[in-house]
């Protein structure tokens, strides 16, 4: 599976700006002000190792 290969990628780090989501509950997986390691990136999403220790995809609007 592709996401298993992403575990060892370290593209860069990003900082969370906010966790105010309109549709989904993001505050359980991301902490505002904390830095996360980016493992993959698309036009709309950033995939990071979140608070659960697994790779999760989030909209770019949450990060700076």
HUHU-V753265 format. One record per helix or strand. SS is the DSSP state (hx for helix, st for strand). FROM is the first residue (numbers start at 1). LEN is the number of residues. Records with the same first field share a line. If there is no record, write none. Layout:
SS = FROM-LEN + FROM-LEN
//
This chain:
hx = 2-5 + 60-3
st = 12-5 + 35-7 + 45-5 + 55-5 + 63-1
//
